[in-house]
Amino acid sequence: MLTLDNLILRQNDFTLRANISLAHGSSTAIIGPSGAGKSTLLSAIAGFLAPSAGRISWQGQDITTCAPGKRPLSILFQDQNLFPHLTIAQNLGLGLSPRLRLSDKDRDTIAQALADTGLTAYAQRKPPQLSGGQQSRAALARTLLRNKPILLLDEAFAALGPALKSEMLDLTGKLTTDAKLTTVMVTHDPDDAAAFCPNTIAVTDGVAHPPCPTQSLLASPPPALRAYLGA
């Protein structure tokens, strides 16, 4: 379980409070008005922002002061962070070895990841030679190869068109379910939350509220979220 216990996050004159628990293997969206603190909350989980109070724990272990690289998680951003001078296979290899010192087993693992994401035929191409959707698949595959139990998605597919974004959400859902990952996704699009996450955290008025069923939340949002959604 991922637990945010009486967390208080402060940035300049902005304060966000969170008291949340997410079950192992769950998929949860974070949604709210612009500037409400969605990415702030994700940054705290990732270790990029130290809380002013409270604690963050995973499976009962306090990770509040752990450096980002020491936390049991991977994060996928919108810009993908693929290296343009490396092939797609090499980019995936970085998920296993930062220096690309790969064993035969590692290469087999990469081959399977390429197959799982439909990229086998593109293994020796470089990112600029791929479409946006293919680059997103490669970035997702590399992130999953890190084999961490928590996956954070920060507007990871926001730049894609509706059809490609739906395809990526379906693929991510399948792969994260198969791997039993605890997934947390920041999104500004309620349709993404409804399609991908059974539960959603609403961030409004300085509070990240405990997750509730996504369909119920979107059907009857609190006032601040209703104004944002135009409901």
Order of alpha helices (4+ residues) and beta strands (2+ residues): beta-beta-beta-alpha-beta-beta-beta-alpha-alpha-alpha-beta-alpha-beta-alpha-beta-beta-beta-alpha-alpha
